[in-house]
Amino acid sequence: MEKESADKKLDREILADAKSQAERNIKKAEREAEGILARAGEEAKQHSGKIIGNAKERASAKAAVIKASIEVEARRLALAAREDTIQSILGESLQRMDAKSDYDYPGSLIGLGAGAVAKMSGDSFVVTLDGKDANSLGEQVLKGIEERTKSGDGRNIQLRLAENPSPVGAGIIVETADGRERVDNSFEKRLERYRAQLRREIAETIFPEGETG
């Protein structure tokens, strides 16, 4: 076998050393790559966890908003339904009063008239009734108011029916003869004045367990 020359031996050793060094570099690079991938995977896992967490928070917040909106709408509808019921009762009450039946209508007119006179000064008044009421009940109502006022504050008052009065519906209007003081005790006006109080009383009666608005 031909003896290996020194140059070839040197070349072989250099190649072997280079190959060994390359293999070491490759293994080092592989280890570094594995480390980079591991860190990247961990970072990706943490990042995905943050994304999922943020998504859950946004979903929870949105669900809370939707729930609150539903509760507000349900409350609005419930209150609207209650208000419709209350207004229906008030409307039916006014219709029954306007019908002037099922109760002592003349007595009501006398009581309302005497109450109006009690709020005013003087002793001479003009009484306004609806046209039909003036024809059928006028004298009875005037006499009743005079008697009740006499027994109430001792005043001897003079009353007369208004001439050509405007329609007042059910109820009575009383004013001083000089026109300076006036009390409108028509049923419609009284309902307007006491609507808030009547509404509250009706609501407390029908919906005692809930909010009346």
C-alpha positions as CSV (number, residue, x, y, z in Angstrom):
1,M,0.0,0.0,0.0
2,E,1.4,3.3,-1.0
3,K,2.4,5.4,1.9
4,E,0.1,8.4,2.4
5,S,1.8,11.6,1.7
6,A,2.0,14.3,4.3
7,D,-0.1,16.7,2.3
8,K,-2.9,14.2,1.9
9,K,-2.8,13.3,5.5
10,L,-3.0,17.0,6.4
11,D,-5.9,17.5,4.0
12,R,-7.7,14.5,5.5
13,E,-7.2,15.7,9.0
14,I,-8.4,19.2,8.1
15,L,-11.5,17.8,6.4
16,A,-12.2,15.5,9.4
17,D,-11.8,18.5,11.8
18,A,-14.0,20.6,9.6
19,K,-16.6,17.9,9.5
20,S,-16.5,17.5,13.2
21,Q,-16.7,21.2,13.7
22,A,-19.6,21.4,11.3
23,E,-21.4,18.6,13.1
24,R,-20.9,20.4,16.4
25,N,-22.2,23.6,14.9
26,I,-25.2,21.8,13.5
27,K,-26.0,20.2,16.9
28,K,-25.6,23.6,18.5
29,A,-27.9,25.2,16.0
30,E,-30.4,22.4,16.5
31,R,-30.3,23.0,20.2
32,E,-30.7,26.7,19.8
33,A,-33.5,26.2,17.3
34,E,-35.2,23.8,19.8
35,G,-34.8,26.4,22.5
36,I,-36.2,29.2,20.3
37,L,-39.1,27.0,19.3
38,A,-39.8,26.1,22.9
39,R,-39.8,29.7,24.0
40,A,-41.9,30.7,21.0
41,G,-44.4,28.0,21.9
42,E,-44.5,29.1,25.5
43,E,-44.9,32.7,24.4
44,A,-47.6,31.7,21.9
45,K,-49.4,29.8,24.6
46,Q,-49.3,32.8,27.0
47,H,-50.3,35.1,24.2
48,S,-53.2,32.8,23.2
49,G,-54.2,32.6,26.9
50,K,-54.4,36.4,27.1
51,I,-56.4,36.6,23.9
52,I,-58.9,34.0,25.2
53,G,-59.0,35.8,28.5
54,N,-59.7,39.1,26.9
55,A,-62.3,37.5,24.7
56,K,-64.1,36.0,27.7
57,E,-64.0,39.4,29.5
58,R,-65.5,41.1,26.4
59,A,-68.1,38.3,26.1
60,S,-69.0,38.7,29.8
61,A,-69.3,42.4,29.5
62,K,-71.5,42.2,26.4
63,A,-73.7,39.6,28.1
64,A,-74.1,41.9,31.1
65,V,-75.1,44.8,28.8
66,I,-77.6,42.6,27.0
67,K,-79.0,41.3,30.3
68,A,-79.3,44.8,31.7
69,S,-81.0,46.0,28.5
70,I,-83.5,43.1,28.7
71,E,-84.2,43.9,32.3
72,V,-84.7,47.6,31.5
73,E,-87.0,46.8,28.6
74,A,-89.0,44.3,30.7
75,R,-89.4,46.9,33.5
76,R,-90.4,49.5,30.9
77,L,-93.1,47.2,29.5
78,A,-94.3,46.3,33.0
79,L,-94.6,49.9,34.0
80,A,-96.3,50.8,30.7
81,A,-98.8,48.0,31.2
82,R,-99.6,49.2,34.8
83,E,-99.9,52.8,33.5
84,D,-102.4,51.6,30.8
85,T,-104.4,49.8,33.5
86,I,-104.5,52.8,35.8
87,Q,-105.4,55.2,33.0
88,S,-108.1,52.8,31.8
89,I,-109.6,52.8,35.3
90,L,-109.5,56.6,35.5
91,G,-111.2,56.9,32.1
92,E,-113.9,54.4,33.1
93,S,-114.4,56.3,36.3
94,L,-114.9,59.6,34.5
95,Q,-117.4,57.9,32.1
96,R,-119.4,56.5,35.0
97,M,-119.5,59.9,36.6
98,D,-120.5,61.6,33.3
99,A,-123.3,59.0,33.0
100,K,-124.7,60.5,36.3
101,S,-126.0,57.1,37.4
102,D,-125.2,54.5,40.1
103,Y,-124.7,57.3,42.7
104,D,-126.4,60.3,44.2
105,Y,-125.7,62.8,41.5
106,P,-127.8,65.7,42.9
107,G,-126.1,65.2,46.3
108,S,-122.7,65.3,44.6
109,L,-123.5,68.6,42.9
110,I,-124.7,70.1,46.2
111,G,-121.6,68.9,48.0
112,L,-119.3,70.2,45.3
113,G,-121.1,73.5,45.1
114,A,-121.0,74.0,48.9
115,G,-117.3,73.1,48.9
116,A,-116.6,75.7,46.2
117,V,-118.5,78.4,48.1
118,A,-116.5,77.6,51.3
119,K,-113.3,78.5,49.4
120,M,-114.5,81.9,48.4
121,S,-115.5,85.1,50.1
122,G,-118.7,87.1,49.8
123,D,-122.4,86.1,49.8
124,S,-123.5,86.3,46.2
125,F,-122.6,83.6,43.7
126,V,-123.3,82.4,40.2
127,V,-123.7,78.6,39.6
128,T,-123.0,77.0,36.3
129,L,-124.5,73.6,35.6
130,D,-124.7,71.6,32.4
131,G,-127.8,72.6,30.4
132,K,-129.8,69.5,31.2
133,D,-128.8,69.6,34.9
134,A,-129.8,73.2,35.1
135,N,-133.3,72.5,33.8
136,S,-133.9,69.3,35.9
137,L,-131.9,69.9,39.0
138,G,-131.1,73.7,39.2
139,E,-133.4,74.8,41.9
140,Q,-132.8,71.7,44.0
141,V,-129.0,72.2,43.8
142,L,-129.2,75.9,44.6
143,K,-131.3,75.3,47.7
144,G,-129.1,72.5,48.9
145,I,-126.0,74.6,48.6
146,E,-127.6,77.5,50.5
147,E,-128.7,75.2,53.3
148,R,-125.4,73.4,53.6
149,T,-123.4,76.7,53.6
150,K,-125.7,78.1,56.3
151,S,-125.2,75.1,58.5
152,G,-121.5,75.1,57.7
153,D,-120.2,78.7,58.2
154,G,-123.4,80.5,59.0
155,R,-123.4,82.6,55.8
156,N,-126.7,83.4,54.2
157,I,-125.8,83.4,50.6
158,Q,-127.6,84.2,47.4
159,L,-127.2,81.9,44.4
160,R,-128.4,82.2,40.8
161,L,-127.9,80.0,37.8
162,A,-125.6,81.3,35.0
163,E,-127.3,82.5,31.9
164,N,-126.3,80.8,28.6
165,P,-123.5,78.8,30.3
166,S,-120.9,76.9,28.3
167,P,-121.3,73.0,28.5
168,V,-119.6,71.8,31.6
169,G,-120.5,68.1,31.4
170,A,-121.0,66.5,34.8
171,G,-120.2,68.6,37.8
172,I,-120.6,72.3,38.8
173,I,-118.8,75.6,38.5
174,V,-119.3,78.4,41.1
175,E,-118.0,82.0,40.9
176,T,-118.6,85.2,42.8
177,A,-121.1,87.6,41.4
178,D,-118.3,90.0,40.5
179,G,-116.4,87.2,38.7
180,R,-113.2,87.7,40.7
181,E,-113.2,84.2,42.3
182,R,-114.0,81.0,40.6
183,V,-113.9,77.3,41.5
184,D,-114.3,74.7,38.7
185,N,-115.7,71.6,40.3
186,S,-116.7,69.9,37.1
187,F,-115.8,66.2,37.2
188,E,-113.3,66.5,34.4
189,K,-111.4,69.4,36.0
190,R,-111.4,67.6,39.4
191,L,-110.0,64.5,37.8
192,E,-107.3,66.6,36.3
193,R,-106.4,68.2,39.6
194,Y,-106.4,65.0,41.5
195,R,-105.1,62.7,38.8
196,A,-101.7,62.2,40.4
197,Q,-103.2,61.4,43.8
198,L,-105.9,59.1,42.3
199,R,-103.3,57.4,40.1
200,R,-101.1,56.7,43.1
201,E,-104.0,55.4,45.2
202,I,-105.2,53.1,42.3
203,A,-101.7,51.8,41.8
204,E,-101.2,51.1,45.5
205,T,-104.5,49.2,45.5
206,I,-103.9,47.1,42.4
207,F,-100.1,46.7,42.6
208,P,-99.4,46.8,46.4
209,E,-96.4,44.6,46.1
210,G,-94.6,46.5,43.3
211,E,-93.4,49.9,42.3
212,T,-96.1,52.3,41.1
213,G,-93.8,54.5,39.0
